Amino acid sequence: MDNITGPLVNLSRAEVGLVERVVVPILDTLILVTGILGHSLVILILSRKQRGRGGGGATNGSGPAGSASGQATDTLLLSLSAADLLLLACLPFHTVAIATGHWPFGSAACKLMGFLGAACTSASAFTLAALAVARYLIVARPAKAYRWCRDARRVKMAAAALWAPAAALAAPQFTWRTLDSGADVVRERPRDLVCFNFLSPEGQVAYGVCHFLLAFALPLGVIAVAYGRIYVFLRRTRLRQTTVDRLERYQSQVTQTSALLVVAFALCWLPSYGFMFAQLADDATVTGTAPRHGGFATFARVMATSATVANPILYSFMSQKFRKELTELGRRSCKDRFV
């Protein structure tokens, strides 16, 4: 999360400053609480909808086609929330490592946190791309969307299958991530170890480029193309209609939302990859925050972790139907409490 291919810190206790000791824990706590709350609400609402509608979870349109497409969207949103919640579960480990300047949790946790961070990051990106494709099919190819989405089991299997390439991308983390004192870092005590990738410089470059292309550039391209095609379809449809007021409003809303989704995805993750390539360009071992990149490293990390908060807001809370479900849940909760 901190640096996609490297560890979270490689600082001695003397190098740990106010930002690492105070600011990072405060920001991480805010992100952790907000992210857990947001995704918990998403899971609660979507689970209630599926139970109340027999697993149909219709969120788009009406009838069987709308139910099937809504079910696909809901399943992908649940998968996205699962990936982001797992990513948030790794956050406290990283916070402690940064604030203390060493990794106190042992080798097994070092490997596990590295694997989960990379796997959940990739799975989240792949799921966002799948959501974009699903929304394009629902808007522009409803018949095809119905054929693909009418089998609930197939939709769930497709959502689960997105984790296979994510796990494959994260496998090197489990293999190569290790505890060490650092080749050129003086430790106050022998146990003050850091968790980092023990790869050759060539291996680090290869893994970093591969992760960037497959877990960032490719999903971003798919998202941009899918929402671009939605915009083109709605524009052509509007030009063929005689009464266009409602369609124009819908097109404007979709355009703004689509642009926001693409920009948010890029802004959240691009700084982290930029920091990674800056380290590689300096021929630095990917072991944490070099002093010359300290401020930018903190910024990149905050942006990357903020994606776990942005996702439920952009993909769920911006939906009018989702907000309606949330309002209804709040009213029912208040009624049950006071009646």
TAQUIJO-V141322 format. One record per helix or strand. SS is the DSSP state (H for helix, E for strand). FROM is the first residue (numbers start at 1). TO is the last residue. If there is no record, write none. Layout:
# TAQUIJO-V141322
ss:from:to
SS:FROM:TO
SS:FROM:TO
This chain:
# TAQUIJO-V141322
ss:from:to
H:13:15
H:18:52
H:63:100
H:107:140
H:142:149
H:152:176
E:177:180
E:194:197
H:201:239
H:245:281
H:291:317
H:320:338
